Amino acid sequence: MDEDMLTDQRQLVELIEAEGWEVTDLELSAYDSPWADEDDPEATVTITARKPYEGESTGDGDEDDSDDENPFRLK
């Protein structure tokens, strides 16, 4: 993998973290473009990040989810 790609990846993570986000997952894929006639590789970066918002409401008006039967909701 090209060192320039890794440097760019680190810069993207630094920018996201500087905004208060916590990077939880990162994937860098390097490949040769099938659409370009050039020999230069390309990269795709997928970043997953989380940022808690304290005191924010969910906006649904029902803050008590104790009777919620949704199996996917964390309690």
KALINVEN-V461237 format. One record per residue. D_LAST is the distance of its C-alpha to the last C-alpha in whole Angstrom. Layout:
D_LAST + D_LAST
//
This chain:
42 + 43 + 43 + 43 + 40 + 38 + 39 + 38 + 34 + 34 + 35 + 33 + 30 + 32 + 32 + 28 + 27 + 30 + 28 + 25 + 23 + 22 + 23 + 21 + 23 + 27 + 29 + 33 + 35 + 39 + 42 + 45 + 45 + 46 + 47 + 49 + 53 + 52 + 51 + 49 + 45 + 42 + 38 + 35 + 32 + 29 + 26 + 22 + 21 + 18 + 18 + 16 + 17 + 16 + 17 + 17 + 16 + 14 + 18 + 17 + 17 + 14 + 12 + 11 + 8 + 8 + 11 + 10 + 11 + 10 + 10 + 9 + 6 + 4 + 0
//
